[in-house]
Amino acid sequence: MKFIKRFLITIISIIVIVFLVGFGVSAYSTVTRPVKYVDLVNTYSKEYNVDPLLVMSVIKVESNFDPSVKSKAGALGLMQLMPDTAESINNMRNTHFTVDDLKKPDKNIEMGTAYLSYLLHHFKNHDLAIAAYNGGIGNVKEWLSNESFSKDGQTLDDIPSSETKYYVVKVENQYNIYKIFYEDTKLEENMHKSFKVWAKNYIKLIKNIINKY
């Protein structure tokens, strides 16, 4: 029994260390680089009642703040919107758009934030909204109706699409990083955190985990 207990403690310790190292590297690469398009994010986040840090997280994961990115599937711009998705968004808002609008930071962030707002209100669940942003509303509804993936029909116990599952993890990780460093800070264009600030918050995170552990 003692051997099993020591073995389990060792395994858990390794998992915690791997998590801390991975989180630390990701946090450093995120917060020491200037954030962009903050004015647009703040404007449309307020208009559509979405946490600006979530919008920033989606942009970070989708395009790394590069408005010229185009996916193999045809998604465009900062928030990587498909033209048919953008058309649906604008039909709901009774507005007109062109495909070229998706390449413009202003229009792309507005439509992407409007879509996030719709998903959050539709599913009333953070993870489901993020999953639907990547995998589609229809797929998420189908997964929820399948007992293999959802026991209660309200939340997902598992996501069968590896791409969507990994996407949710990446966005949530970025969101947690932004919350740790920026939650009580007014977002401003090109703001970033110094190595000293990153180290201070990282050490604080480690202490919190150790205390719980």
Helices and strands as residue ranges (DSSP letters): H 2-31, H 38-48, H 52-63, H 83-93, G 99-103, H 105-123, H 126-135, H 137-144, H 162-182, H 195-212
